[in-house]
């Protein structure tokens, strides 16, 4: 970890934001990863101090590069490569709470439709607007 700079795709892979370098490259080429507020190419060299925005599933991380590495190691060591900004952490926690609350309000399906449900479905399908 004594390097001064490393390619962005290697760093994202080493920091465990993506499972493979190929997935990291796809996200970078798709314009989803930003370094210091601008889209970058896969070959962009990053150094400590760079601010990176990375989508990961439902979450969008905003991290500052603390160290560089082009080797993938364990998760505890990977977390030492970056520091998440306080705004990003607060936003991710808020969005996770909203998703949790939204999932609680949804009711589970009761199984196969019964006779009444089937009639409702058929009535709904017959009422389609003219096309």
N, C-alpha and C positions, 0 to 999 in steps of 0.2 A: 504493500500500500504506500510505497514511497514515491510513486509517480507524480508528475506535475499535472498531466492532463491525459484524458482517455476519450475514445469515441463515445458519443451519447448512447448509441445502441448497446455497447458493451457495458456502460455504467448502469443503464436501466435494467439490464439482465443481471448484473452483479448485485445490484441493490434490491433484487427480487420484486420489481414492479411487474415484470413479465416472465413467463416460464421459459421462453426461448428468445434468442436474439432475433429470430425471424418474426415473432410476434411484435417485438419492440420496433423492428424496422418497418413493419406494416403500419403501426400506430404513428410513427414519425413521418412516413411517406404520406399518410392520410391527413397530416396536418393537425393531429390531435395532441401532440407533444409540443410545448413551447419552451424556449429558453430565453429568459429575460424579456418575455412578452412577444417574441417573434417566432414564426415557424422556422424550423431548421431542417437541414438534410441529415441523413444518417451518419455522414462522415464528420459532422461537427465535433470538434474537440472541446471538452468542458473541463473546467478547473474548479477548485474549491471557491465558493462564493457565488457561483451561478445560481439563479433562481429558476426552477423548472416546474412547469405545470404538467401533470400527468393524469390521464383518466385511468381508473382501475375499477371496472365493473360499474356499480352505481355511484361510486365515489370519484371525486376529482381532487387530487392531491396537489398542494403547492409546497414544494420543498426547496430548501437551500442546500447546496452541495457542501458537505463538510470535508469529505475525503474522497479520493478516487481509487478505483480498483477495477481491474479487468478480469478478476477471478471471482467466480461465484462461490460463496462460502455459506456458512450457516446463517439462519435468520437473525440471531443476536448480533453477529458481526455485520450483517447487511444493514441493520438499523443504525449502525454507527457511521454509515456513509452519508447520511442526510439528517436534516433537522426540519421538521414540519413547521410551517408558520402558524402562529396562534390563530389567525383568521381562518386558515384552512381547517385546522382542527375543530374550531367552534362550528364552522359551516358543516363539516362532515357529521359531527355529533347531532346537530340540529336536523339535518336531512335524514339521518338514521332513525331518529325519534319520530319524525313525521311518517316514515315508511312503516315503522312498527305500529303506530297508531292507526294508520290506514288499513293495515292488515288485520287489526283487531276488529274493525267495524264490518269487514266482509264476513258473511256467514258461509259456512261450508255447505255444499250441495247435499241434499238429503238422499241422493241416489237416483235410481231410474224414475222417470216421470210416471205418475199414476194416471188413471183415466181422465181425471179433471185437468191435470197439467197438459196431457196430450191434446185435449179439446181446445185448451187455451192456445197452445202452439199452433194448431191447425187454423184457428180463427185468426190469429195474428198473421199467418202466412197468406191467408186469403185477402187480407186487407192491405196488401202491398199497393203503393201508389202506381198509377198508370205510367208506363215507361215509354 
